[in-house]
Amino acid sequence: MMNYTLRDFSLDALPTNVLDRAKQFKKWIAESEVNPVYWIESQNGVKPEMILKNKNTNTTQTFISFISSDYLGMSQHPETIQAGIDALRKYGTGACASPMIGGYLDIHKQLEEEIADFTGQEAAMVFSSGFSANVGVLNALLGKDDIAYIDLQTHRSVLDGLFNTNIKKIGHNNVEYLKFVLEKDRHKYKTSIVIIDGVYSQDGDIAPLSEIIALCKEFNTMIYMDDAHGMGVFGANGRGVAEHFGMLGRIDIITGALSKSFGAVGGYVAASKDIINYLKFYANTSIFSGSPAPQPICSVLKAIELIRTDKNILKKLWDNTYYLRKRLTEESFDIKQTISPIFPIMVRDPYEVAEAVRLLRERNIYVCGVSYPAVTNKEARIRISLSASHEIKHLDTLVDALCEIDKELHIRRT
């Protein structure tokens, strides 16, 4: 078992200068290498299996992977791969300039139009990552006379975009408290905006979108939703949490990542034409960053086409999700209130999480252990991400292995 966690060497926990803090951090590095450290060597092209290389022994091992947010398996789909290859041949490996000075290609415009339509918005804009989309958008829109009401579990990128404005944190999905603060702060700020995730990336639950939209309308407040983990997953046509609730076109600003269901890399914002036109000149993470490369842009264009035309992919993802939820519930594992392909298996101790991850890897199962800084140490968990590429045999192997290691670690709820 490990003696240290990342929390022990954070800025607040170890308030020394950066050189001393980095030196002390060697304790964690040394201890973590007691367990084999695997580096990705290659993938065999059939997700969810991955071939990893052991850093210490220089040997390879094949794992069933449950760490990827590639919910629809698009990163390995032959048509998305071919679309990326064709883009490389036509455009080269990169635009090598920011959109403002010539890095804006016809395929960027095409993808922005597709994203706008897919999300039910007037217009859209692409970024080099989902993180940079949130940071750039919020930086550009909110200042010292504005306020953002943010759910406690919104993504870290949201917080990094709000350093120049006022913030009030709202308890997770606490609609009653949100109504209280919106009423209390009515008319105090030039712009007020409620910021939520569509699907929360650690607990796997979703926002009560209909209720939040009603409150925002009542108090003349904008609504901003990061639907990185919902787009391509929720809704009858995979158009996200807004479609799931019948609320397409009712959200002021939607952001997301191209590295989840779309199987590539990048980010986007979708909103009104006026907001998007403004952001193209004021979002610093776009203006001062190279445009997204052609390959992922064209792979995402193909992914959106496949999501629209092949409904069996989305059905397979949800068949897997329902099956794993049933098995984990029957075996009495605590998976909180997840209703998505994200499964938090609650352990609530970072040291036991690390040990559980090690024991699963001994069984050729690759999972993510989550503790500080993603969640508090008391909320430490094993995080499982499902894909349409998983087969039932993979899910049974996972649950059977969890039941085995529970005999040693006692991670099931009692």
N, C-alpha and C positions, 0 to 999 in steps of 0.2 A: 504493500500500500504506500502511496505517496504521502509525504509530510508537508508539502507546500502546494498552494494554489496560486493562480495568477493574481488573485486579490492581494496576496501578501507582498507583492512587489509593485503595486500601483503607486501613482503619484501621491495619493492621500495616505496610503498605508505606510509608505516608506519615504518620508519627506526629506530626502537628502538631495544632493545635486545629481544631475543626470548621469555623470560618470560613475559615481558610487552606486547609484541605483542599478545601473547596467552591470556593474561588477557583482553586486549581490545576487542579481538575477541568474548568475551561473549556477546557483544552488538548484533552482528549478530545472534548468537545462540538464544538469548532471543527473538529477533524479528521474526526469522524464525519459532519459535514454536507457534507464534500466529496462524499460519496455521497448521492444523493437520499434524503430521509427521507420515507417514505410514511405517511400517516395513513389509516385506514379511513374512507371516505366512506359506502359502502353495500355491500351484497351483492345480487347479482341474484336471490337466492332459489334458485339452483341450485348448491349446493355441488358440487365444491370450487372453483368460480370465485368470485373476489372483486374488487370494484372499489375501487381505492385512489387516494388523492389525493396528488399530489406537493406537498409543503410549499413547495418553492422556486419551482416553475413554475406552481402552481395548476391543473395539468392532471390528468386521470384516466387510469387504465390498468387493464386487466383482467388478472388473474393466475390461474394455477392454484395453488391453495394447498396446501401440505404442512405447515402449522404447527398445525392444529387437532387436539385430542384427541377430537373428536366422531366417534368410531370408527364409529358406526352411522348417522350422519347425522340423529340425532334432533332436533337444534336447528332443522332446516329441514323436518321432516316436517309435512305439513299437519294431521295429527291432533293432534300435540303443540302446534302453534301454536294450533289452535282451542281445545284444552283450556285453554291459558293465557289466551286472550281471554275464555272463559267465566268463568274464575276472577276475572279483573279486574272483570268486570261484577257478579259475585256478592259478592266480598269487598272490592273496592277495591284500591289499589296496595300496601298493606302492613298488617301487624298493628299496627305502631307501638308495640309493647311487648315486653318480654322474656317468655319462656314462663312465668316464675314469677309475673308480675303481670297476666296476662290476655291475653298474645299467643299463647296456644296454641289453635289452631283445630281443628275437626273434621278438616280435611284433613291437618294435621300428624300427628294420631293415625293416620289412615288410611295415610299414607305410611310411618310407622314400622312399622305392622303388615305392610305389603307388603315393606319392606326386610328385616324379621326373617325372614319366610318365604322370600324370595328368596335370602338368604345362609345359610339353614339354622340360624339362631340363635333363641333364645327371644323376644328383644325388641330394640328399636332406638330410636334417638334421633337427631333431625336437628339440624344446625347450619347457620350461615350460610355456611360454606365448609369444604372438606376440611382446609385448614390449621388452622382454628379447632377442628375436631373432634379432631385429633391433639394440639394444644396443651392443650385443655381436659381431655380424657380423661386424659392422662399427668400433668398437673398435679394432678388430683384423686386419682389412684390411688397415686402413688409419692412417698416421702419419704426422709428422711436414713438410714433403716435398711433401705432397699430397694435393689435393683440392676436395671439394664436392660442386657442384652447386645444390642447393635445392630449390624446389618450396616453396613459402611462406606458402602454406597450407599443407605441408607434416606433418605427424603425429609427435607428441611431442617426441616419442621414438627415432626418427631419430636424432633430435637435441641432445638428451642425449648420443647418440653414437658417436658424432663428436667433443667431447671436446678436442681431441688431434690432430686435423688437421685444415686445413684452410677451411673456408666456404665463399661462396658467395650466397646470397639469390636472387632468380629470381622471378619477379612478376608472379602471378598465371597464368599458361598456356601461358606465354609470350615467344613464340618461337623466335620472332625477337630479343629480348634482350638476350636470351640464345645464339643465334648465334653470337651476338656481343661479349659477354664475352668469349666464347670458342675461337673465332678468336683472340681476344686480348691476351688471356693467353696461346696461343699455345706454347708448348715446355717449359713452365715455371715450371712444376711440374712433379714428377716421375709418379704419378698416378692421373688422373682426372676422376671424376665420376659424372654423372647427376643422381639425386635422385628425384623420383616422386612417387605419389600415383597413382594406377590405377583408383580407385574411391575415390574422396575426401569426407571424412566422415562427414563434416559439410554442404557443399553446394550440395553434391550429383551429381556433374558433373564429367567428366572423363578427363584424360590426352589426348592430341593430340599425341598419341603414335607413329604413323607412321612418323610424322614430326620430333619428337624427336629422334627416332632411326636413321633417315637419317642424322641428324646433328651429332649424336655421331659417326657414321661411318665416316663422312667427316672429323671430327677433332680427330679421334683416341681416343675417350673418351668412358669409360664404361657407361652402363646404368643400374640403380638399381631401381626396382619398388616394392613398398609395395602394394600388391593387396589384402589386407585383406577384403575389402568390394566388390571386384569384383569377387573373386574366388567363384565358385558355382552359380554366378548370371549372369555374362555376357558370351557371346559366345553361339553358337548353342548347345553345349554340357556342358555348365556351366564351361568351363575351364578358364574363366577369361577374362580380358581386352585384353590380348595378342591374344586369340582366336577370340575375337570380331573384332580385326583389321587384322586378318590373319597373326599374327606375332609370332606364337608359335615357340620357339627355337631361337628367334632373340634377346632375352634380356639376359644380362650377369648374373644378380642376381635378383631373385624374392623372396620376403618375404611375410609372411601373418600370419593370426591367425586361430586357430582351433575353435575359440569361435564365429564365425559368421555363415556362411552357413553350416559348418560342425557340429555345434550344441554342442560343448564340451568345452574344454579349452586347451590351448597350442599354440605353434607357430612353424614356420618352415622357412628354407631358402632352395632355390633350385637354383643350378648353375652347373658349370662344375665339373667333378670328382676331378680335381686338387684343385679347390677352396674349395670344401666340405671337402676333406681330410685335407687341411690346417686348416680349421675352427674347425674341431674336436679336434685339439690340441691347438688352440689359442683363441677360443671364450670363454671369461671368464665367461659369464653368463650360459654356459653349463658346463664347466670344474668344476666350483665351485658351482654347483647347483644340487640338486637331479633330477634324470630323471623323465620325466612326468609319472604319475600314469597309471597303466594298463587299468583301466576302460575307461578314455577318449580316449586312443589310439585305443582300440578295437571298441569303439562307432564311432570314425572317420573313421576307416576302413570300417565299415558297411555303414556309410553315403556316402562315395565315391562310394561304390558299388551301392547304391540306386540312386545317381545322374547319374551314367552311364546308369542305366537300366530303370528308371522310369521317362520319359520325362514329364509326366503330372505335376510333382511337380514344375518344373521350369516354365512350361506354366502357372500354377495357379498364381505364383508370378508375372509374367509379366502381366497377365490379371488384377490383382489387381492394379499394378503400373499404367497401362494405364488408368484405370477407375478413380483412385484418382487424377491423374494429370488432367484429363479432368474436373472433378468436381471442383477442386480448381481453375483452370484457369477460368472456367465459372463464378465462384463466385468472381473473381477478387482478390484473395489472391496472394501476392508476394512470389513465390517459386523459385526465381532466375533462374538458368539455369539447374536445375536438370534433369537428364535423367535416374535416377536410382530409386530403391525403398526407397531412402533417400529423405525426403521432408523437406527443411527448410522453415518454414512459418515466414517470416520476420516481426518483430515487431519493432526492432531497439531501444528498450528502456528496460533495464534490470528490472526495476520496473514493467513495464506493462507486461513483460514476466512472472514474478513471479505471478502477479495477474491473468493472463490468465490461467496459469497452475492450480492455485487454483480453478478458476471457472470451468475448465474442470473436475477437480477431483470431484467437487460437482455434476457433471453430470455422474459420474462413468466412466470417461475416464482418463487414466493414460498416461501422456506425459512427455517429457523431456524439460525443459527450459534451453537454452544454452546461457551463457554470459561469462564474464571473469572467468577463464583464457583460456577457449577453443576458444573463439573468443573475439574481442574487444566489449566493451559495445555498441558501435554504430552499431555493427553487431548482436546484441542480437536477438534470434529467438526461436520459438518452433520447435523442431526437431522431425519429425515423421519417424519411421522405419516400413516398411511393411513386411509382411510375407506371405508365401503361405497358412498359417493357417487362415488368415483373410478371412471373408466372405464379400460380398457386403454390407450386412446390417451393419456391423461394420464400413465400410468406410462412408456410408451415415450418420450414427449416429455421426461420427466425424465431417463431414463437416457441418451438421445441427447445431451442438453445437458451432462450430467456428462462424457461421453466427449469432447465438444468442448472444454470448459474444461480437461480434463486435459492437453490438448496444450500449454497455456500454464503450468499450475500443477503438473502431475505429481503428482496426488493419489491415483492408483491405487497399490496395493501393488506392490512389485517383487520 
